[in-house]
Amino acid sequence: MLKHWLLVVCGAVFEVSWVVGFKHAGTWWEWGLTAVAVYLSFYFLIAASRHLPAGTAYAVFVGLGTMGTTTVGMLAFGEPISLIKIGLIALLLIGIGGLQTVTKGA
């Protein structure tokens, strides 16, 4: 089952890529890469959902995407860093781990 969770993680990585792409793409090839990232993001999520409960896989996917997008924004694009953001990201990570832990058959 670990490989199915890895598919969710791969999908979340591409989710972060397309969210960043929507904000920062300016040329046709950057928009093309953004479109590829959208496709791959959902491809990996759908592939994982064939073997994991869809609701749990989606919640983990969105949580990792939110965490990744917020982190990239702070580290790469100069968005404000605060202790409350870091604490909330940690709380989100705990929730993601908890969902994975209590999912039967995962």
Stockholm file with secondary structure:
# STOCKHOLM 1.0

chainA/1-106         MLKHWLLVVCGAVFEVSWVVGFKHAGTWWEWGLTAVAVYLSFYFLIAASRHLPAGTAYAVFVGLGTMGTTTVGMLAFGEPISLIKIGLIALLLIGIGGLQTVTKGA
#=GR chainA/1-106 SS CHHHHHHHHHHHHHHHHHHHHHHHCCSHHHHHHHHHHHHHHHHHHHHHHTTSCHHHHHHHHHHHHHHHHHHHHHHHSCCCCCHHHHHHHHHHHHHHHHHHHHSTTC
#=GC SS_cons         CHHHHHHHHHHHHHHHHHHHHHHHCCSHHHHHHHHHHHHHHHHHHHHHHTTSCHHHHHHHHHHHHHHHHHHHHHHHSCCCCCHHHHHHHHHHHHHHHHHHHHSTTC
//
